[in-house]
Amino acid sequence: MTYAGGASDLGTIFKMDPDGSDFTVLHSFSGGASDGRNPRGSLTLDGGVLYGMTRHGGASDAGMIFKINANGSDFAVLHSFSGGASDGRY
C-alpha cells in the first residue's frame, strides 16, 4: 500500500511480481465513509482476500478496516473506527 498517490492522492493498494514487473494498482482510495484514505500498516492475506486499515476515512473520519479480493474486486469496509473508550481511531 501507499499512504498517498493514486487517483485522488489518498493512497493505493497495489500488486507486482517479485521481480518488480507487472505493477498494477488494485484500488485508489477516494476518502469518505465508504472508502477511507491514507492506508497504514500491512495487508494480511487470508484465502485470497486482503485485509488492511486506513488512518482516515470511514463513517467518523477516524479510520477503518477493509477487505479487498487479491484481484482488486469487491472492496468493502468492515469497520469504521469512531474513537472513544470503546473503539479506536487513526
C-alpha positions, 0 to 999 in steps of 0.5 A: 500500500501507499499512504498517498498517490493514486487517483485522488492522492489518498493512497493505493493498494497495489500488486507486482511480481517479485521481480518488480514487473507487472505493477498494477494498482488494485484500488485508489482510495477516494476518502469518505465513509465508504472508502477511507484514505491514507492506508497504514500498516500491512495487508494480511492475506487470508484465502485470497482476500486482503485485509488492511486499515486506513488512518482516515476515512470511514463513517467518523473520519477516524479510520477503518478496516477493509477487505479487498479480493487479491484481484482488486474486486469487491472492496468493502469496509468492515469497520469504521473506527469512531474513537472513544473508550470503546473503539479506536481511531487513526 
